[in-house]
Amino acid sequence: MQEMSRKNRLFTDSVIRRMTRIALDCGAINLAQGFPDFDPPQAMLDRLKEVSQEGPHQYPITMGAPNFRAALAKKCGRFMGLELDPNTNIVVTIGSTEAMVDTIFALTNPGDKIIMFSPYFENYHAQTIMADCEPIFVPLVPPTFHFDPEVLEDAFRQGAKAILICNPSNPSGKVFTYDELKLIADLCVKYDVYAIMDEVYEHIIYEGHKHTYMSTLPGMWERTVSCSSLSKTYSITGWRLGYAIACPEIMDRIKQYHDFNAVGSPSPLMEAAVVGLEMPDSYYEEFGAHYAHMKKLFTDGLKNIGIPFTDPQGAYFVLANIGPYLKPGQTDVDFCEQMAHKVGVACVPGTSFFREDVRDIVRVHFAKKDETLLEALNRLSDIKSKMA
């Protein structure tokens, strides 16, 4: 038989999704893959019920249903402080994952270099390889996850075509400050580099921090793609409704790749989601307060147990130190698999996110009901004896 592609040798299957399968098999509480166990807004569920009878049920317009794009333009424009044209600035995708893939293919050619910070969401590395591009890693230094401006500029000097940034960051929970983003923006302009922004956690920001949209900085609208989705903001990760926002010149290229990658997003789900996009500002305030509550409940519990962790500024992930529980020679992957079986809590090994040699870090998330988090903390309370 003919040889198949060699690209897959450069990355594995998703360890995050693998841990979900393990959690399901052994009945562990899944704090690995980041999705909530509580319902979306009732108004969206009610509208979905109506749409299931009324339709639409056929192919949508490839770039997204007009009323959905109009609602997206209004909602996103309000928070970004930009006038967005639903016809020329937005495309609706199969989650933000497809938006990222379409953007990378639209902006790069084989052999181009893409800067990304480490730790990074595991998809980015695989997507870069699939596009025949080369990643350049710049470390974010724990526990504050700051970066060295000189190290970053050295990455730009290597001839990067784009920089890929998750803000707020998965898995570190870092929220990039205005000054940090301005520094990055100035480098993008200086070296003629595109900025690919993953902003799916834009509404999960904790006290003392603020989300700034890269595309609003001087000189960045023309070179920035903002990728996001409804998954986290409305607790509908299974609906797979994402989008990209960019200037018309870039958007035309992204639309072309989207057309042949996905044809279109689910038409009944777009119709049902419009009511979510029309939520008042009070929804986002209550949404943020809910996540602040979950964060406090979970991190207070970790403190009481004595598990060290980094305090997230945004998103809903915690990087926890499992060094005290590791056996000599044990990998973090093996530890996480055993932890799911022995402790009954699933998490993700840190090596899935770090380019650096990190073996004693795992990622856990807290987007769960109080009772789920309390049971997870109860199971973690005797982690030392269970993992001995």
NORJO-V764751 format. One record per backbone hydrogen bond with DSSP energy under -0.5 kcal/mol. CO is the residue of the C=O (numbers start at 0). NH is the residue of the N-H. Records with the same first field share a line. If there is no record, write none. Layout:
# NORJO-V764751
CO: NH + NH
This chain:
# NORJO-V764751
5: 8
6: 9
7: 10
13: 17
14: 18
15: 19
16: 20
17: 21
18: 22
19: 23
20: 24
21: 25
22: 26 + 27
28: 30 + 345
30: 364
32: 34
40: 43 + 44
41: 45
42: 46
43: 47
44: 48
45: 49
46: 50
47: 51
48: 52
49: 52 + 53
50: 54
60: 63
62: 91
64: 68
65: 69
66: 70
67: 71
68: 72
69: 73
70: 74
71: 75
72: 76
73: 77
74: 78
75: 79
76: 80 + 81
81: 83
83: 85
84: 88
88: 245
90: 243
92: 94 + 241
93: 97
94: 98
95: 99
96: 100
97: 101
98: 102
99: 103
100: 104
101: 105
102: 106
103: 107
108: 111
111: 133
112: 160 + 161
113: 135
114: 163
115: 137
117: 139
120: 123 + 124
121: 125
122: 126
123: 127
124: 128
125: 129
126: 130
127: 132
128: 131
131: 110
133: 113
135: 115
137: 117
138: 140
139: 141
140: 144 + 145
145: 140
146: 148
147: 151
148: 152
149: 153
150: 154
151: 155
152: 156
153: 157
154: 157
155: 158 + 159
158: 112
160: 193
161: 114
162: 164 + 195
163: 116
164: 166 + 197
168: 170 + 172
172: 312 + 313
173: 167 + 168 + 175
176: 180
177: 181
178: 182
179: 183
180: 184
181: 185
182: 186
183: 187
184: 188
185: 189
186: 190
187: 191 + 192
188: 191
193: 162 + 195
194: 196 + 224
195: 164 + 197
196: 198 + 226
197: 166
198: 201
200: 203
202: 204
203: 314
205: 208
211: 213
212: 215
213: 216
216: 219
219: 222 + 223
220: 223 + 246
222: 194
224: 196 + 226
225: 244
226: 198
227: 242
229: 233
230: 235
231: 234
235: 238 + 239
236: 239
239: 94 + 241
240: 229
241: 92
242: 227
243: 90
244: 225
246: 249 + 250
247: 251
248: 252
249: 252 + 253
250: 254
251: 255
252: 256
253: 257
254: 258
255: 259
256: 260
257: 261 + 262
258: 262
261: 263
265: 269
266: 270
267: 271
268: 272
269: 273
270: 273
271: 274
272: 275 + 276
273: 277
275: 278
279: 282 + 283
280: 284
281: 285
282: 286
283: 287
284: 288
285: 289
286: 290
287: 291
288: 292
289: 293
290: 294
291: 295
292: 296
293: 297
294: 298
295: 299
296: 300
297: 301
298: 302
299: 303
300: 304
301: 305 + 306
305: 307
307: 320
309: 311
312: 205
315: 365
317: 319 + 363
318: 309
319: 321 + 361
321: 324 + 325
322: 325
326: 329
330: 334
331: 335
332: 336
333: 337
334: 338
335: 339
336: 340
337: 341
338: 342 + 343 + 344
343: 28
345: 30
347: 362
348: 351
349: 352 + 353
352: 118 + 119
355: 357
356: 358
359: 321 + 322
360: 349
361: 319 + 363
362: 347
363: 317
365: 367
368: 372
369: 373
370: 374
371: 375
372: 376
373: 377
374: 378
375: 379
376: 380
378: 381
379: 382
381: 385
382: 386
384: 387
